[in-house]
Amino acid sequence: MKLADFRILGRQTTVAVATADRATIEAAALYCLQRAALDGAPVRLLGVRVASITEEPVRQTSLF
């Protein structure tokens, strides 16, 4: 997040399981925005980054 006075704030979170679901990514982004404690400060720029993307399907491996 870049604020109107050009200060830069960053927040990150990790979801419990791999996802391609837009609603899950949006919820994670909103969670980070809430944690930023902007106190009404105007935001100039807001970005969301998604990392560790893979084309492989999610698999649960057996422990035994």
QUIDA-V436058 format. One record per residue. N is the residue number from 0. RES is the residue in one letter. OMEGA is omega in whole degrees, -180 to 180 (NA if undefined). Layout:
n & res & omega
N & RES & OMEGA
N & RES & OMEGA
This chain:
n & res & omega
0 & M & 173
1 & K & -179
2 & L & -178
3 & A & 179
4 & D & 177
5 & F & 171
6 & R & -179
7 & I & 177
8 & L & 177
9 & G & 175
10 & R & 178
11 & Q & 177
12 & T & 178
13 & T & 176
14 & V & -173
15 & A & -179
16 & V & 178
17 & A & -179
18 & T & 170
19 & A & -176
20 & D & -178
21 & R & -178
22 & A & 179
23 & T & 179
24 & I & 178
25 & E & 179
26 & A & 178
27 & A & 179
28 & A & 178
29 & L & 176
30 & Y & 178
31 & C & 179
32 & L & 178
33 & Q & -180
34 & R & -178
35 & A & 179
36 & A & -176
37 & L & 179
38 & D & 177
39 & G & 180
40 & A & 179
41 & P & -179
42 & V & -180
43 & R & -175
44 & L & 179
45 & L & -180
46 & G & 177
47 & V & 179
48 & R & 176
49 & V & -174
50 & A & 179
51 & S & -180
52 & I & 178
53 & T & 177
54 & E & -179
55 & E & 177
56 & P & 178
57 & V & -180
58 & R & 173
59 & Q & 179
60 & T & 180
61 & S & 179
62 & L & -178
63 & F & NA
